Amino acid sequence: MRHPEKKKASLASQILGVPFWIFAVVAIAGGVITWHWKGQATVEQAILGDVDLFVFLVPRMLGGMILAGLVQVVLPPEIVAKWVGAESGFRGLVIASVVGALTPGGPMTSFPIVVAFYMSGADRGALVAYLTAWSLLGFQRLLVWELPLLGPDITFYRVLAVFWMPVLAGYIARQLPISSGPPPGAEVTR
Amino acid sequence: MKTPGFDISLVFIWVMVAVLAFLAWRKGDGRMQRGLRRGFEMFLVNGPRVVVALLAAGFLSYLLPKALIAEWLGAESGWQGILIGSLVGPFFPGGPLVIFPVLVALLKAGAGLPAVLAFLTSASVWGLHRILMFEIPMMGFRFAANRMIASLALPPLAGILAFVIIRLLGPPGGFGS
């Protein structure tokens, strides 16, 4: 690691942050309770099953995360905002859905983008389609979490069941008689 | 559970990595290095969390009352499982790091795919913590209400479609159903 000292420290504190310790405590408590209720053999069986899963998981998760990092530098949010902001109609809903599915990162990435879309003239149907696609079909979540953990079959079945939903949600949102003023988050994104 | 070391999904992920790395490299300006580093750091941060989360989920799948879950969310649970899955989804806090280990535990404990997909869809489009922490503060209450009403039917629809797809294509591999 050639990172400067400060960067390294912040990364380490992120790695051993609150989520890590919450899961660690649950894992230890779960292990103790399993040992107490079901005996040592079950604990060993559970750990062996997890080791199998890790071997399967690590190369996929590493690939997925690097992919997510690359998507963020190849596909800057400003350009994404331009694509959807300019479109409307059914085509706009489809484009918003595709862009939503391609947007990496958590809500701290996607909601600023939604505010940016709104300010650049996207209608609420496109924004709802975008958010629905991001939360249901997020490419990053699919690659990093779903494919490795649930397997290709379940992932395929799920995508088959939900891929059309963002466009439907966007269409319904457009028909609803609820209009909204400028978003409170507009100040946040400058 | 089957754990093949090598399959098409692994090839696909790394081919995509190569393609995007090439696209980023062509732009020069150190973009590729930044993307690679961001991804690798993401892995360093999330890897250990996932290890402990899966350890926790592994134990939980032995501790969960399997008979109860099979009855509530199992393959035989039908409408009731889809409804329960849809109703509990919004109350699950956290992102994929929390939800996917829970899904693994549910499936291992015998929950059916229709109920699990209703649950995941509901947690995705109606996740209350995200609505309260991000959507309402940034987009306003009316926008959030509009979106929530527009996606009201999606979780049960996902469950029903999963049921139909299993009928048409047979049970999925991996966890069975």
Interface residues (C-beta under 8 A of the other chain):
Chain A: L11 Q14 I15 L16 G17 P19 F20 F23 A24 V26 A27 G30 G31 I33 T34 W37 K38 T42 V43 A46 I47 G49 D50 D52 L53 F54 V55 F56 L57 V58 P59 R60 M61 L62 G63 G64 M65 I66 L67 A68 G69 L70 V71 Q72 V73 V74 G106 P107 M108 F111 P112 V114 V115 Y118 R124 L127 V128 L131 T132 S135 L136 R141 L143 V144 W145 E146 L147 P148 L149 L150 G151 P152 D153 I154 F156 Y157 R158 L160 A161 V162 M165 L168 A169 G170 I172 A173 L176 I178 S179 S180 G181 P183 P184 G185 V188
Chain B: M1 K2 T3 P4 G5 D7 I8 S9 L10 I13 W14 M16 V17 L20 A21 L23 A24 K27 R31 M32 R34 G35 L36 R37 R38 G39 F40 E41 M42 F43 L44 V45 N46 G47 P48 R49 V50 V51 V52 A53 L54 L55 A56 G58 F59 L60 S61 Y62 L63 G95 P96 L97 F100 P101 L103 V104 L107 L113 L117 L120 T121 S124 V125 G127 R130 M133 F134 E135 P137 M138 M139 G140 R142 F143 A145 N146 R147 I149 A150 S151 L154 L157 A158 L161 A162 I165 I166 L169 P172 G173 G174 F175
